[in-house]
Amino acid sequence: MNALLKIGCLAIYLLALVGLFLPLPFGAETALCYVAAMLLAAHLLEALVMFRHVRRYPGPLATSLLLTLLFGFLHWWPLRQQESR
């Protein structure tokens, strides 16, 4: 399930990026750009609020921040679960 949600996030970002350069069916470019911008803004806020969990990632902090910006709670929620064990 987690993988499907991550694929969905990436699809929104990719379609929004494509929509900047090419017309999409039904004029979806503008809507996708707004949705992608709102997702990135929400995930940025998540990264700031949940930084305690984001930094628990075993790799570099920059990688964890990037993954949080892309996927939000889909990235830091499992890190939070590890903390409670």
Sequence and secondary structure as in RCSB ss.txt:
>XXXX:A:sequence
MNALLKIGCLAIYLLALVGLFLPLPFGAETALCYVAAMLLAAHLLEALVMFRHVRRYPGPLATSLLLTLLFGFLH
WWPLRQQESR
>XXXX:A:secstr
 HHHHHHHHHHHHHHHHHHHHS  GGGTHHHHHHHHHHHHHHHHHHHHHTHHHHTT SS HHHHHHHHHHHTHHH
HHHHHHHHT 
